[in-house]
Amino acid sequence: MYSKIVLAIPHATRVITTAWSDPEKIQQDADRWTDWDTDVMFFVEHPRIEVVIGSISRFDCDLERLMDDPLETEGRGILYTRSHSGAVRELDPKTRERLTAEWFAYRAKLSQAIAESTLLIDCHSFPSDIARDIDICIGVNDDASRPEEETIAMVVDHFTSLGYRTRVNEPYSNSITPESSISYHSLMIELNKQLYWNEVALRRIDRAADVCEDLKLLYERLL
């Protein structure tokens, strides 16, 4: 179906390098909103798959956000000024410049990875209490990056046939689309953390290995 897959994994890093007003709150936010071990869960070595992993926490710089992102009004644009629980931070110009450069570098790596007939898979996880009755969320855009309906249906069927409760654009929608002169498709996969992760102990559970294998089977079908 596709000649190449690019795996975009932006939020797996937990380490925060900037100072926030309330260290306890920001630690709790990071524990909850880091896409723990997605760099392990989605990763595969394959000659036609390229993996681009973000090297910075979303609480330093959110590599997924857009310029003038709507969440900017809530303090959670590219450079958060307010965390989910209300911790705040101020960034000096030098730090702001350094963090913004990380955003551009990540997007550039994605753009450079795109070739003819590429599917970009935007790889994430979400806290289980967001939607306990959904195991896997598939996100697609309503633009030229949207895969063919047959492809979307195949992805949904792949997971559903393996016993996963799967939805499209629920509880999250859309998928990252870095600029490129080459046409490509983009599709997001969000794993409910309860599939593979102990959200209290912050470690993988035994089922994680099975989820990894099911993802690899999907890649093979897409290629």
C-alpha positions in Angstrom: 0.0 0.0 0.0 2.8 2.4 1.0 6.5 2.5 0.0 7.6 3.9 3.3 6.3 4.5 6.9 7.5 7.4 9.1 6.9 6.9 12.8 6.6 10.3 14.6 7.1 9.9 18.3 7.1 13.3 19.9 6.1 12.9 23.6 8.0 9.9 25.0 10.6 12.0 26.8 10.0 12.7 30.5 13.0 14.8 31.5 12.1 18.5 32.0 14.9 21.0 31.9 13.0 24.3 32.6 11.8 25.7 35.9 8.1 25.7 36.8 6.4 27.6 39.7 5.2 24.4 41.4 7.6 21.4 41.1 5.1 18.9 42.6 2.3 19.9 40.2 4.6 19.7 37.1 5.9 16.3 38.2 2.3 15.0 38.5 1.4 16.5 35.1 4.5 15.0 33.5 3.7 11.6 35.0 0.2 11.8 33.5 0.8 13.4 30.1 4.1 11.9 29.0 3.5 9.3 26.3 5.4 6.8 28.4 7.5 4.2 26.4 5.9 5.0 23.1 9.4 5.1 21.8 9.5 1.4 22.7 6.0 0.4 21.9 5.9 1.7 18.3 9.6 1.3 17.5 10.7 -1.2 14.9 13.8 -1.8 12.8 12.7 -2.1 9.2 14.4 -1.0 5.9 11.2 0.9 4.9 10.3 2.4 8.2 12.0 5.5 9.6 11.5 6.5 13.3 11.7 10.2 14.4 11.7 10.5 18.2 11.4 13.8 20.0 14.3 14.5 22.4 12.5 17.0 24.7 9.6 16.9 27.1 6.3 18.5 26.1 6.7 20.5 29.3 9.8 22.1 27.8 8.5 22.3 24.2 5.4 20.6 22.7 6.7 19.4 19.3 3.1 18.6 18.2 1.6 22.1 18.6 1.1 24.5 15.7 2.2 28.0 15.3 -0.7 30.1 16.7 -2.2 26.9 18.1 -5.7 27.3 19.6 -4.4 25.9 22.9 -2.1 29.0 23.1 -5.1 30.7 24.8 -4.9 28.1 27.6 -1.1 28.5 28.0 -0.4 25.3 26.2 0.9 26.2 22.8 4.4 25.3 21.5 5.9 26.7 24.7 3.6 26.1 27.7 3.2 28.9 30.1 0.6 27.0 32.2 0.5 23.3 32.8 -2.6 21.1 33.0 -2.9 21.5 36.8 -2.0 25.2 36.9 1.8 25.4 37.4 3.2 28.3 35.5 6.6 29.4 34.1 8.3 32.4 32.5 10.9 31.9 29.8 13.7 34.3 29.1 14.4 35.2 25.5 17.5 32.9 25.2 15.6 29.9 26.6 12.6 30.6 24.4 14.9 30.7 21.3 16.6 27.4 22.3 13.3 25.6 22.9 11.7 27.0 19.7 14.7 25.7 17.8 13.9 22.2 19.0 10.4 22.5 17.5 11.8 23.5 14.1 14.4 20.7 14.2 11.8 18.0 14.9 9.5 19.2 12.2 12.5 19.4 9.8 13.4 15.8 10.6 9.9 14.6 9.8 9.9 16.6 6.5 13.2 15.2 5.5 12.0 11.6 6.2 9.0 11.9 3.8 9.4 10.3 0.4 7.0 9.3 -2.4 4.1 7.1 -1.2 4.8 7.7 2.5 2.4 7.1 5.4 3.3 9.2 8.5 2.1 7.6 11.7 1.7 10.0 14.6 2.4 7.8 17.7 0.8 8.6 21.1 -0.8 7.3 24.2 -3.5 8.7 26.5 -4.5 8.4 30.2 -7.0 5.6 30.7 -9.5 7.8 32.5 -9.9 9.9 29.3 -11.8 7.0 27.7 -11.8 3.7 29.5 -14.0 2.1 26.9 -11.6 2.9 24.0 -8.4 1.0 23.6 -7.1 2.6 20.4 -7.9 5.9 18.8 -7.2 6.5 15.1 -6.8 10.1 14.1 -7.1 11.5 10.6 -7.4 14.9 9.0 -10.0 16.2 6.7 -7.5 17.3 4.0 -5.2 15.9 1.4 -3.2 14.1 4.1 -6.1 11.8 4.9 -5.5 8.2 3.9 -8.0 6.5 1.6 -11.2 5.3 3.3 -10.2 1.7 2.5 -6.9 2.2 4.4 -8.6 3.7 7.4 -11.1 0.9 7.5 -8.3 -1.7 7.2 -6.5 -0.1 10.2 -9.6 -0.1 12.3 -10.4 -3.7 11.3 -6.8 -4.8 12.1 -7.2 -3.7 15.7 -10.8 -4.6 16.1 -10.2 -8.2 14.9 -7.5 -8.5 17.5 -9.9 -7.5 20.2 -9.1 -3.8 20.6 -12.0 -1.4 21.1 -11.2 1.1 18.3 -12.6 4.5 17.3 -11.8 7.1 14.7 -11.1 10.7 15.9 -12.3 9.8 19.4 -11.3 10.8 22.0 -8.6 12.7 19.9 -8.6 13.7 16.3 -6.3 14.7 13.5 -2.6 13.8 12.8 0.6 15.8 12.4 1.3 17.1 9.0 4.8 18.7 8.7 5.4 20.8 5.6 6.6 18.9 2.5 6.8 19.4 -1.2 5.9 15.7 -1.5 2.3 14.5 -1.1 1.9 12.0 1.7 -0.7 10.6 4.1 -0.8 11.0 7.9 -2.6 8.9 10.5 -2.5 9.1 14.3 -2.5 6.1 16.6 -3.2 6.7 20.3 -2.9 3.8 22.7 -4.9 3.8 25.9 -2.2 3.6 28.5 -4.0 0.8 30.3 -3.1 -1.5 27.3 0.6 -1.5 28.2 1.3 0.6 31.2 0.8 0.7 34.9 -0.2 4.3 35.5 0.6 4.1 39.2 3.9 2.2 39.2 4.9 3.9 35.9 6.1 0.7 34.2 5.1 -1.5 31.4 2.8 -4.5 32.0 3.1 -8.0 30.6 0.6 -7.3 27.8 2.9 -4.6 26.3 4.8 -7.2 24.3 1.6 -8.3 22.6 0.6 -4.8 21.7 4.1 -4.2 20.2 3.6 -7.3 18.0 0.2 -6.2 16.9 1.6 -2.8 15.8 4.3 -4.5 13.8 1.7 -6.6 12.1 -0.1 -3.5 11.1 3.1 -1.9 9.7 3.6 -5.0 7.5 0.0 -4.7 6.2 0.5 -1.0 5.4 3.6 -1.7 3.5 
